[in-house]
Amino acid sequence: MPTDLPARAAPARNQRLVLAGKGRIACTVAGHVRKALASSPTDWTVLGLPVRGDNGQDSWEPSFTARCRTLGIPVLDTVTAAGLRNGDLLLSLQYDRIIRLPELGGARAYNLHFSALPRHRGCYPGIWALRSGDTHAGVSLHVLTAGIDDGAIVDQTLIPLRDNTTARELYEEMHHCGALLVQRHLADLMRDRVQSHPQDDAQATYHDRRSVDFNDRELPFAELDAASCSRLARSLIFPPFQHPTVRGRAIVACDIASDVASTPSTKAGLDIHIEAADIWLLRCREGWLRASLAPLASETSP
């Protein structure tokens, strides 16, 4: 992995690299940039732009604000505060606000989107990769444009989806693969030597913020086959925020019960067979789902 960053001769003002983002990907890339600059000094100034709500305290994911403070990277509140202009660079690493092109002042900008573009532009790409039955998800580094995730692609990494992959597991893998992807191209991005190719808009799919109702977590077993029900359930397994439910109980893992013979149900409503206290067999429209449930509150009380 190259760590040599470009040096330039005595500019009137240091070029600025703004890292805008959150979580593990932004923290990892920031650490990589600081290490690379220490070993190969350049005329670049690095600035951090955390997402809203990052109060500098680690929670279920690391705080980018805290990481910037540890690394000695100045933290900004807005893109315009960076005073960007021609020759500067911005990298959006899961940043949560729309970046307007005029705010960039002529600087180059790239976005790291959590999907195998052009599929799943917009919101909740990991959830939709699971729900759509895709064989793989991905992370894509692309040119930031005025559109939504439609800029020319520099590079992407595909992430195979297993039959038991959950939304939380996929999210963590996207952060890991996304950081590696940015690190691989960082020196060329700063040299302005990357190549890109346009997306095939005919293959594009898009989802907005209204495409997933996170309050609708009780699974419609009788309406879906076991494979579809498994995909839907796993797309909602994202602790600490939500789990799918059956009769109000949280499902923490599930798989298709291929060892159970599927016969037409003679029962009205939800057909449940209890294998163990926290493992239920749930009859779907076709097939069965084996669900691992979170223990009841009384079972976890001291």
C-alpha positions in Angstrom: 0.0 0.0 0.0 1.7 3.3 -1.1 2.3 5.8 1.6 4.4 8.3 -0.4 2.4 11.5 -0.7 3.0 14.3 -3.2 5.3 17.2 -2.3 5.1 20.5 -4.1 7.5 23.4 -4.3 6.9 26.4 -2.0 3.3 27.2 -2.5 1.9 30.5 -1.3 -0.5 28.6 0.8 -0.7 24.9 1.9 -3.1 22.8 -0.1 -6.0 21.6 2.1 -7.3 18.1 2.4 -10.7 17.9 4.1 -11.8 14.6 5.5 -15.6 14.8 6.0 -17.3 11.8 7.6 -17.9 9.6 10.6 -17.2 6.3 12.2 -14.5 3.7 11.6 -13.8 4.7 8.0 -13.1 8.3 8.7 -11.0 7.5 11.8 -9.0 4.9 9.9 -8.3 7.2 6.9 -7.4 10.1 9.2 -4.8 7.9 11.0 -3.4 6.7 7.6 -3.1 10.3 6.4 -1.3 11.5 9.5 1.1 8.6 9.4 1.8 9.1 5.7 2.4 12.8 6.2 4.8 12.2 9.1 6.9 9.8 7.0 6.8 11.9 3.8 6.3 15.6 4.7 4.3 17.6 2.2 2.7 21.0 1.9 -0.8 19.7 2.7 -2.9 20.8 5.7 -5.4 18.2 6.9 -8.8 19.3 8.3 -11.6 17.2 9.8 -15.4 17.7 9.2 -17.4 15.4 11.4 -21.1 14.6 11.0 -23.8 16.3 13.1 -24.2 14.7 16.4 -20.6 13.6 16.8 -20.0 15.0 20.3 -16.4 13.7 20.6 -17.3 10.6 22.6 -17.0 7.1 21.4 -20.2 5.1 21.4 -21.2 2.0 19.4 -18.8 3.4 16.7 -15.7 5.5 17.2 -16.0 9.3 17.3 -14.3 11.0 14.3 -14.1 14.3 16.4 -12.2 12.5 19.1 -9.9 10.9 16.6 -9.1 14.2 15.0 -8.3 15.7 18.4 -6.0 12.8 19.2 -4.2 13.3 15.8 -4.0 17.1 16.1 -6.3 17.6 13.1 -8.4 20.9 13.3 -12.1 20.2 13.3 -14.5 22.3 11.2 -18.3 22.8 11.5 -19.0 23.4 7.8 -17.5 22.9 4.3 -17.3 26.6 3.8 -15.2 27.0 6.9 -12.4 25.2 5.2 -12.0 28.0 2.6 -11.4 25.5 -0.2 -10.2 26.6 -3.6 -8.6 25.2 -6.7 -5.9 22.6 -5.9 -7.5 21.5 -2.6 -9.2 18.1 -2.1 -12.3 16.9 -0.1 -13.0 13.3 0.7 -16.6 12.4 1.8 -16.4 9.3 4.0 -20.1 8.8 5.1 -20.6 12.5 5.6 -24.3 13.2 6.5 -24.9 16.5 4.8 -25.3 17.5 1.1 -22.2 19.2 -0.2 -23.0 21.9 -2.6 -20.4 22.3 -5.4 -20.1 26.1 -5.0 -18.9 25.4 -1.4 -15.9 23.6 -2.8 -14.4 26.8 -4.4 -13.0 24.8 -7.3 -11.5 22.0 -5.1 -11.7 18.4 -6.3 -14.1 16.2 -4.3 -14.8 12.4 -4.1 -17.3 10.4 -2.2 -17.1 6.9 -0.8 -20.6 5.3 -1.2 -21.5 2.1 0.6 -22.8 0.1 -2.5 -21.6 -1.5 -5.7 -22.6 1.5 -7.8 -24.7 2.1 -9.9 -26.9 -0.2 -7.7 -28.4 1.3 -4.6 -27.7 4.9 -4.9 -29.1 7.1 -2.1 -30.1 5.8 1.4 -29.7 2.5 3.2 -27.7 0.8 0.4 -26.6 -2.1 2.7 -30.2 -2.8 3.7 -31.3 -2.8 0.1 -28.5 -5.1 -1.1 -29.7 -7.6 1.5 -33.4 -7.2 0.7 -32.9 -7.4 -3.0 -31.2 -10.8 -2.8 -27.9 -9.4 -4.3 -25.0 -11.8 -4.4 -22.7 -9.0 -3.3 -22.7 -5.5 -1.8 -19.8 -3.1 -2.2 -18.1 0.2 -1.6 -17.4 2.6 -4.4 -15.1 5.6 -4.6 -16.6 8.1 -7.1 -16.4 11.8 -8.2 -18.7 14.0 -6.1 -21.3 15.7 -8.4 -24.5 17.7 -8.0 -26.4 14.4 -8.4 -26.9 11.6 -5.8 -24.1 9.1 -6.0 -24.0 9.3 -9.8 -20.4 10.5 -10.3 -17.8 8.7 -12.4 -16.3 5.7 -10.5 -12.6 5.7 -9.6 -12.7 2.2 -8.1 -14.9 -0.2 -6.1 -14.6 -3.3 -3.9 -17.2 -6.0 -4.0 -18.3 -7.7 -0.7 -19.8 -11.2 -1.0 -23.1 -11.6 0.9 -23.5 -14.8 2.8 -26.8 -16.5 3.6 -26.5 -15.2 7.2 -25.0 -11.7 6.7 -26.8 -9.1 8.9 -27.1 -5.4 8.2 -24.7 -4.6 11.1 -22.1 -7.1 9.9 -22.3 -5.7 6.4 -22.0 -2.1 7.7 -18.8 -3.0 9.6 -17.3 -4.7 6.5 -18.2 -1.7 4.4 -16.2 0.6 6.8 -13.2 -1.8 6.6 -13.2 -2.2 2.9 -14.0 1.5 2.2 -11.0 2.6 4.3 -8.7 0.3 2.4 -10.1 1.5 -0.9 -9.4 5.2 0.0 -5.9 4.4 1.3 -5.0 2.6 -1.9 -5.8 5.7 -4.0 -4.9 8.5 -1.6 -1.6 9.4 -3.1 -3.0 9.6 -6.6 -6.0 11.5 -5.4 -3.7 14.1 -3.9 -1.6 14.2 -7.1 -4.8 14.5 -9.2 -3.7 11.4 -11.2 -6.8 9.2 -10.8 -8.8 7.9 -13.7 -12.5 7.3 -13.6 -15.3 5.8 -15.7 -18.9 6.9 -16.0 -21.7 4.9 -14.3 -24.2 3.0 -16.4 -27.4 4.8 -15.5 -29.5 2.1 -17.1 -28.3 -0.2 -14.3 -28.9 2.2 -11.5 -31.3 1.8 -8.6 -32.1 4.5 -6.0 -33.7 4.6 -2.5 -34.7 7.7 -0.5 -35.1 8.1 3.3 -38.7 7.0 3.1 -37.9 3.7 1.5 -37.5 1.9 4.9 -39.9 2.2 7.8 -37.9 1.2 10.9 -41.0 1.2 13.0 -42.3 -1.8 10.9 -40.3 -4.6 12.4 -42.9 -7.4 12.9 -42.2 -9.8 10.1 -45.0 -10.9 7.7 -44.2 -14.6 7.7 -47.4 -15.8 6.0 -46.8 -13.4 3.1 -43.2 -14.3 2.3 -41.3 -17.4 1.4 -38.5 -18.4 3.8 -35.7 -16.9 1.6 -37.4 -13.5 1.4 -38.3 -13.5 5.1 -34.7 -14.3 6.0 -33.4 -11.4 3.8 -35.9 -9.0 5.3 -35.1 -10.1 8.9 -31.3 -9.8 8.4 -31.7 -6.3 6.8 -33.2 -5.2 10.1 -30.6 -6.8 12.5 -28.6 -3.7 13.4 -27.9 -3.5 17.2 -28.1 -1.2 19.1 -30.8 0.4 17.0 -33.3 -2.2 15.9 -34.1 -5.9 15.4 -36.9 -7.6 13.5 -39.5 -9.1 15.8 -41.9 -12.0 16.1 -44.8 -11.5 18.6 -42.8 -8.6 20.0 -39.6 -10.6 20.7 -36.4 -9.5 19.0 -34.8 -11.8 16.4 -31.0 -11.6 16.7 -30.1 -14.2 14.0 -31.9 -16.4 11.6 -31.5 -18.9 8.8 -33.7 -21.0 6.5 -34.6 -24.2 8.2 -33.9 -26.5 5.2 -33.9 -29.5 7.5 -37.7 -29.1 8.2 -40.1 -30.5 5.7 -42.4 -27.8 4.3 -46.0 -28.9 4.2 -49.1 -26.7 3.8 -50.1 -25.1 7.1 -53.4 -26.2 8.7 -53.3 -23.5 11.3 -54.7 -20.0 11.0 -52.3 -17.2 11.8 -48.6 -17.6 12.7 -47.4 -21.2 13.0 -44.6 -21.5 15.6 -42.7 -24.6 16.7 -40.4 -24.0 19.7 -37.1 -25.9 19.4 -35.7 -24.3 22.6 -36.5 -21.4 24.8 -35.0 -18.9 22.5 -35.0 -20.8 19.2 -38.3 -20.8 17.3 -39.3 -22.4 14.0 -41.6 -20.0 12.0 -43.6 -21.2 9.1 -43.4 -18.9 6.1 -45.6 -18.9 3.0 -43.2 -21.4 1.7 -40.6 -23.1 3.9 -39.6 -22.4 7.5 -37.3 -19.9 9.2 -35.2 -20.8 12.3 -35.0 -17.7 14.5 -32.7 -17.0 17.5 -34.5 -14.7 19.9 -33.1 -12.3 22.4 -33.7 -13.6 26.0 -36.7 -12.1 27.8 -35.9 -9.2 30.1 -36.7 -11.4 33.2 -34.2 -14.0 32.0 -31.4 -11.4 31.9 -32.2 -9.6 35.2 -29.7 -10.2 38.0 
